[in-house]
Amino acid sequence: MSLAEAFEKSKNLGKLSQAWWPHLQKEMAAKAISTTVKAVADQAASLIAPAALIANIVRTSFNPVPQQLRVLVLGRDPIFRIDSGRWISYAGDFLGIDQVEILTLIAEDPKTSISAVAEGLGLPAATVVDEEQILTGSVGRIDMVLWVHPLNEIVDADTLQARTIAIDLAGKGIPVFACHFNEVDHISQSVILESVGLQFELLKGSSRQYPYVNRFGIASRGTGVRGGWGAMMSRVAPSSTKREPSDIAAVRCALGLLRAEGGGFDRWTLGDALASPSGASARVIGLLGDMAVDKRYGRVFFLDDDGKRLEVKGQVWQSMLKQMPDNLGDLVIWASRLYVNFAFEIPPAESDRKLYMNAMEEGISAGLVEASIGLARCLEGKSSPESKARAESLYQANVRNSPMAAYYVAHTLVDTNLQLAADHLQWAADQGYAHAVCDMGRLIMDDKSNQELAEKLFQDAADLGDVVAMYHLGMRAAARGDLEQSKASVKPGVEMGDPACADVYLKVIEHQIKTGAGDRSAYRRQQSWVRGCLNRMANYVAARA
């Protein structure tokens, strides 16, 4: 069976490798090439993955397939540079054509243990060209471009060069293709590219059900990306949508922060339903990175330092929570805004810190409110006066753009201008920010003439999922002797694992048992339920449902 036949019949890269390895051994024997390296077909997968990817794109997109192809590869993916790109020439064998010549901008040559074999077989190395040759056309014919895993959120010389060339050649009618790690990566990069009126359009034209899925990708499970190397294939095309500049800025900023924090995350992916620490009553949805949101109340979670449990890091106001979309394309943008807004820690390493701050500052310059709030959150707890001043300045500048900014500024004014503080809290409360509603109740809770209003505000905040409000409702009910109402008020907080609410519930039960009122066995069951909630929270491990 020829390699072209094997390519058409193989279901994945492993099967193609198994067919390619004996073929390679025959070629080596024909040229009397020997090697002491012991290798198996599975280890050969990374050698032929680039060739298979190019062949898959060509087979899907070209009809008829030309007998000779010159392919320009953009991007710094190391697999394409292995042994000077010699193994990529097998794309021609997979397609059953005369030649596939590779052009590259990078003159690097990471060698494998069988690089001498590639040279001995006479496999052609990639031709190194420069940007000027490409843009002026002096490099000669280019039949297609492959942009490997675009990183448009990064602003550096290599990324800008690849982007410039891709846009220029696409404008000249040369087909520019790309590959992506997964669907979220594809959507995110496509959104960013829309800033220049282009998008990454998923490949079409094949009889297969999902022609854009590269069946010859490399699974990346456990490497920080859920999906795979070269998993999805697309083509640069004119954008079919007109997005708000702030939407594009949000995605670019969020991806920049993720990159600075270490890249991918494979516990879940965007849109996954997660097992909830609060039982079936809460719908927890995985977002970008290790972030998740409770769709009922808008509580924002991040994984703890052990990478096991979800910790609450804030709460989304209702006006934003209600905008949470169901389709993945819009969810990428919504989740990006949320990820930037709820940033809370700048990476300590200098290089990562620089990337992180650059992403934030670029977002702020682009008018992204969430970047201002995210950076302010990162800086407000710092010890330096400069950091605290910058944080306060960012909050002040967005006091009518963000409920979190209004909430922060309100608390700085409580002792000096109570009326203005109340005005800011009211504005944040009008957006459905639970903490602001609760704190409005706390401002008047000691005023005997305003007890009814305070109770209402606490109840409104509790209905929005504020556990502090639940605690106050429980304490107030207990103080007036309504013990059953006290337990009912804090019960949702107990289900969320809040220790203060649990403490109120347990103390009420202990009082009921001690006084002998009611059904003691029922109280014992309630005690067990509370402790079970706390144990469930303590032993909860975040994972997909």
N, C-alpha and C positions, 0 to 999 in steps of 0.2 A: 504494500500500500504506500502510495506516494505521500509526501508531507502535505500536499494540497488536499488529498482525500482525507488524511487524518485531521486536518484543520476543520474541514466541513463536518466531520462526524463526531469530533470530540465535544463533550458536554461541558468540560471545564479545563482549566490549565493543567491540572494533574494528569488528566487523560492525554492531553496533547503532549505533555512532557514524556509520558511513557512511550508514546509513538516516536518522539523526536530523539530520545536517547539512543536507541538501537541504530537509528539512521546515522547519527553522529559517529557512532563506533565503526560503522561500515565505511564512512568517509575517511576516518582516521586510518583504518586498515588499508584502504586503497592507496593512501599516500605514505604508508609506512610510518605513521606518527604514533608514538607510544607515550604513555604518561604513567607515573607511579601513583597519581592521585586516585583515590577510591571515591567514586560518586555514584549516586543512584538517581533515578529519574525525578524523584520528588525534589532533590536538591537542585535540579536543573531548571526548575520552574522560574526562578528569578532571572535566569539567563535569557529565556525566550519570551518572558512576559511582555517586554516592550515590542518585540516583533509581532507577537500575537495581537496586541492592542492595535497597532497600526494596520495590520491585516484585517482586523475586525471592522475598523472604521472604514477602510477602503471598500471592503466587501459590502458594507451596509449603504455606503453613500455614492459609490461610483458605478455607473452602468453605461457602457462597458468599462471594465477595469483596464487601464492602459498597461502596455507591456513594460514600460519603464516609468519609475516614479522618483522624483526628487522631493524629499520630505524635510522641512525645516522643523527642528525640535526646539521649543522654548521652555524655559524653566530649569531649576537646579536639581531636579530629581536625580539622585545618584545612580539609580538602576540604569538609566539611559546612558550613563558614562562608563559603565563597566567595560573594561578591556577595550577602551576607545570606541565603544559602540559597535564593535565588530559583529556581535551576535544578532544585532537588529537586522542585519542583511537577510536573515532567514524569513523575514516578512515576504520577500519575493517568492521563496519556496512555498510558504503557506498559501500564497495567492496563485501560484502556478504561473508567474510572470518572469520576465528576463532579469529585472534588476530593481532593487529599492535602494537608492542612495540617500544617506542621512547627512544633513547639514546641522551644525551646532555652533553656538556662540562660545562654548566653554571648552577650553583646552586643558581638560583634566583627564587623568587616566587611572582610575582606581582599578587595580589588577586583581583578578581572581586566581585561584590555584591552577586553573587550566587556561590561562591567557596565552600560553605558548601554543596550545592546540589551535586556538582561533587564528593566530598568526601563521602557523604551519599550514592550515587549510587555505590560507590566502583570503580569508574573509576581509572585506574592505573596511577600513576604519572610517569613522565619521569625518567629514570634511569640516574643518574649523573655518568659520567666516566671521566677519565683524558687522556691526550695525550699519555702518556707512555703505558697505557692499550690498547689503540687503535693501536698504531704503532707496539707493540709487539704481538698483537693478543690475549692477555690474557682476553680481554673483551668478547671473544666468537664470535659467528657468527654475521656478519653484512651483511644484504641482499642488502641494498642500502644506499646511502648517499644523503641527500638533503642540498645543499649549498644555503642558503637563502640570496638573494640579495648581491652577492659578491661585495666587495669594494676593488678591487686590487690596486687602486691608493693610498690607505692609507697604510703607513708603521707603524704599531703598533703591540703590542704583540698578540692581539686577531686575527687581520687580517692575520698575518704571521702564526699563529697556524692553522687557518682554511685552509689556502692555503697549508701548509705543509701536513696536513692530507689528504686533497682532492687529492693532487698529488700522495701521497704515496698509497692511497687505489685504485685510478684509475689505477696505475701501477700494482697493484695486481689483477686486473680484476674485482673489485667490482664496480658496476655501480654508478657513481657520477652524480647526477642531480643538476640543479640549476634553480632558478627563477629570473626574471628580471622585472624592472618597465615598460620598453617599448623597442622598437626596437633599439633606439640609445644606451640605457643602455646595451642591450645585445651585440651589435657590439663592443662598447667601452671595455667592460670587456673581450670580446673574444680576441680582439687585444692585450690587456695587457697580457693575459694568454699565448699568442703565444711566449712570451719570454722564456717559458720552453717547447716549442714544443707541446703545447696543445691548444685547442679551445673549446668554448661553442657551440656545434652543436645543432641546433633547433630540437626538437623532431619530429620523424616521426612515421609511423606505425599505424596510425589511419585512419579510413575511412572518418573522417571529413576533410573539405577543408583545414583548418588551424590547424593541430594537435598540434602545438606548442603554440597555444593561450589558456590560462587557462580561461575557461568561468566562473570559480568560483573565479576570482580575485576581489579585492576591488578597486573601482574607486577612484582615488586620485586627481581628479580635485579640484583645490583650495588649495592644500596642498604643492605646490611647485614642483610637478612632473606631467607632462602630460602623462598619461598612467594609471597605477594602481598597487596596491600591488599584487605581484605574477602574473603579467599580461602575461608573456611569460615563456615558459618552455624549458630547454635545457639539454644537457648531455655533460659532459667532454669527449672529444675525441682527438685523435692525430690531430695536425694542418694540414690543407690541403694547406696552403700557407706558403711562406717564406718571411716575411716582413723585411724591413730595420730596424735595431735597433733604428734609429732616429724616425721612424714612431711610434714605440711602445712607445718610450720616450715622444713623443709629446702628445699622447693620455693620458698617465699616468699623465703628467704634467698638461694638461688642466683640467682633472677631479679633480686633487688635488687642483688646483686654485678655481675651482667651489665649491668644498667642503668647502674650507676655506672662501669663500665669502657667504656661506649660503645654498649651496645645489642646489636644482632644480629650475626650472622656467617654468611656464605653459602658458605664453602669446602666445607662438608659440613653435614649435619644429624644429629640424634641417631639412632644405630643404623646409620649408613652404614658399610659395610666400606671400609677405606682401604688403599691400596697400602702394603705394609709395607717399611720400610727394611731389615728383616732377612730379606727374601725370603719365600717361601711358608710357612716354618715358623711364622711369627707371625701371629696374627689380630688386626689392629688395628681397633678399633671407634671411630668418631667419637662423642663425647659432647656435652655442652653447650659453647657457645662454641668456642674453639680447642683444646679438651681432647680427648684420645683415650686409649684404654687398650689394652694388649696383653693379649688375652684368655687367652693361654697362661700368662704369668708375672705379669701384673698391673702391668707397668710403666706409669706414668702419664706422658703426654706433653703438652706445650704447644708451640705454634708458637714459633719463635725470633723475634727482633726484626725480621728481614727478611720474616717471614711465609711462609717457604718450607719450613723443615726442622722436624721434630719433635725437641724436646729432652726428655730424661728429667728429670722433676721429682720423682720419688718412685716408690714401689711399693706396691700394695695388698696387704694381708695376705690369706692364702688363705681365712680364714673369711668375709671380705667378698666376695672375688672369686667364690667359689662361689655366692653369692647373686645374682649378676648375672642379671637376668631377660631373657627373649627378647621378651616382649610390650612394646610401646611405652609403655603406660600405667604399668606398674611400673618400666620402665627410666627414665622421667622422674624418679621419686623416687630411685632408686638413684644415678643420675647426678648429681642435685642434691646428695645427701649427699657424693658424691665431689668435686664441684666446690668445695663449701664447705670440705671437709677439706683440700684441696690448694691453697688460696689461698696466695699467696706474696708479693704486692706490693700495697700500698695505692696507689690512683691519686694522683698528685702534686697535681692541681688541687684547690683548696679545696672547691669545690662537689661534685666527684666524691668526694673524700675523705669528706665529711660523709655522703653517701648510702651509701657503702661501710661506714663505721663504724656508721651507724645499722642497716644490714641485719645486720651481725655482732652488734651488741649486742642487737638484738631476738631473734636466733637463740639467743644465750646465755641470755637471759631466759626463752625458751621451753623451755630444757633441751636444746637441740640440741648434743650433744657435738662434732659436726663443726665447729660455729661456734667453739667454744672452741679447737679445734686449729688451725683455719684462721687465726684471729686471732693465736694464739701464734706460728705460723709467720711471719706478717707482721711481728711485733714483735721476735722473738728476735735478729734481725740489726741492729736499730737501735742507734744509739750512745747514746741517752739511758738513764740508769739506770732511769727510770720505765717505759720500754718493756720493757727486759729483765726488770724485776721483775714486770710484768704477764704477760709471756710465761711466766715460770717459775711464777707462781701458777696460771695456766690449765693448764699441764702437770701440776703437782702435784695439782690438783683432779680430774684425769681419769686418774690413773696406773693405775687398774683399769677404766677405761672405754674406753681407746684404746691400741692397741699403740704408736702413735707417741709418745704421752705417756709411756708406760712406758719406751720406748727413750731418750727425751730425759733423763728423770729419772735413769735408770741411769747415763748418761754423766757426770752431775754428781756421782755418788757413787763413781765408780771409785777415786779417790784417798783417800776418807775412810771409806767403808763398802762394801768389796768384796762382802761377802755380800749386802747389800741390793740392790746394783747387779745382782748375778747373779740375784737373785730377780725383779727387774723384767724383766730380759732374758728370763728363762725364761718369765714370763707372756706377754710379747710373742711369744716363739718359739712358745708353745703355740697362739697365734692364727694361726700360719703367716706371721709377719712375717720375711721372708728376711734383712733386715739384722740383726735381733736374733739369729737362728740363727748367722749368720756371725760376729758379734761375740762370741758365746759361745765359738766356736772360737778367736778371736783372744786371748781372755782366758787360755786355757790352752795356746796353741801353743808356748810356750817351756818348758813343764813336761814334762820327758822322761818322766815317769811317766804322762802323759795324752795321749800322741801318738795312740793309737788313737781316743780319744774326739774329739780335735781334728780328726782326719781325717774322722771320721763327721759331725761338725757342719758342716765345710766342704762335704762332699758333699751333706748335706741342704739346706744353703743354696743350693748350686749348682743342685740339682734344682728349687729354687724360683725360679731365675733371677737369683741374686745374682752379679754379675760380679766383685766383690771376692773372693768365695769361690772362684770359678773361677780367678782369678789365683793365690791361695794354693795351691790344689791343683796348678796347673801348676808353680809354683816348687818345691813340695815334691817332686813327681815328678822334676823335673829334677835336684834336689839329690841324690836317691838313684840317679840315672843312668837312670831309666826315661823316656827321651825321647819315645817314642811315646805313653805315657800322659800325659806333660806336654802334648803337642799336643792329645790327645783332651780333656783337662780344660779347656783354654782355648778350644777350637774354638767352643762356643756363644757365648762372649763375643766372639770375633772376628766371628761372624755378626751380633751385635748392634752391632758397630762400636766396641767398647771398645778404646781405644788401648793400655791396659796389657796386656790379653790378647793383642792383636796383636803387641806388642813381645816377649812371651815366646815366642810361636809362631815369629816370625821369627828370634829369637836361637837357638832350638833348631835350626831348619833350618840357619842359618849354621854352627853347630857341627857338624852332621851332614855338611854339604858339606865343611867344612874338614878334618874327620877322615877323610873318604873312606869312611865307613861307609854302606852301603845304596845305594839307587838314586838317583843324582844327578839324573837327569831327572825323577823323581817329586818330588824336593825342589824343583826349579825350578818345577814346576807348582804345588806347594803355596805357594811364595813368591808366584806370580802370583795365586793364589786369595785369599791374605790381602790383598794390595794391592787386588785387585778389590773385596773387602768394604769396605775403608776408602774407596775411591773412590766406591762406591755410596752409602755413608753421606754422603760429602761433597757429592755431587751430587743426593742425594735431594730430591725436591720433594713435599711432602705433598698428596695429592689422593685423591678417591674411586677405589676399585679399578675 
